[in-house]
């Protein structure tokens, strides 16, 4: 998958998010808070973390990858741990 396809895939996943996919807020570094979401997308679990800089109206600090461990979102969605590359 090339960069443009990866960007499109991540955007499509982000557009699927609702408040029910929210998991928690986390401190990034020492000065910013990011929101973490979980999503089953294309039949695979995804860990999605980002923050929105409201002053600049920008989406920042994106993580979009299989989760290291399972978790349950506020809407009750169970997001299982993703498979590592060597497990596929």
N, C-alpha and C positions, 0 to 999 in steps of 0.2 A: 504494500500500500504506500503510495507516495504522499508527500506532504499535503497536497491539496485534497486528496481523498481522506486523509486522516482528519484534517480540519473540518471537512464536510460531515464526516461520521460523528465527530465530537459535537458539532453544532446541532445535528439532528437529535442526538442523545439529550443535550441540554434543553432543547425545545420540548422534550417529553416530560420534563420535570414538573411536578406540582408540589404543593405544601406537604402532601402525604409522603413524598420521597425524602423529606428532610430527616437528617439523622442527628447532627449536633453542630455546635460552633466550636472552633478551635483557634488557639492563639498561634499565629504564624510569626516566627521570629520573635521580636519583642514588642512590636508596635501595630500589628493589624490582626483583625479577626476575620476568619474565613468560614463559610458555611459548607458543611459536608452533606452530601446526598447519596442515596443508594438507588440503583436502577437496574432492572433486568431489561436489557436492550439487545436485540438480535439474539435472543435466547442465551445470553451470557450476563453474569453479574458485573456491575461497574461501580467503582468508587469515584465520585465526582466532587471536587472541592474547588471553590472559587470565591472571590469577593468582588464586589462592585464598588468602584471608587465613585461615589455620588457627586463629588465636587468636579471631577473630570468627565463623568458619565462614561466610564470605561470598565469593561470586564477585565479583571486581573487575576493572577495567581491560579491558573487552571491546572488541576490534576484530573486526569481521566484515564483510569487504569483498572484492571481487576483488583478487587479488594484483597488485602493480605489475610484478613480474618473476617468471619461472618459477623453480621450485625442486623438489627431490626430497626426500621425507620419509624418515625412517629405515627405513620399511617398503618403500621403493622406489617409492612412488607419485609420479609426475611431475605436478606441479601447474603448468599453463601460466599465463602472464600473462593477466590478465583484460582484457576489452575496456573501453576508456574510453567514456564516454557518447557522445562525438562519433563513435565508431567503430561504433556499433550500427546 
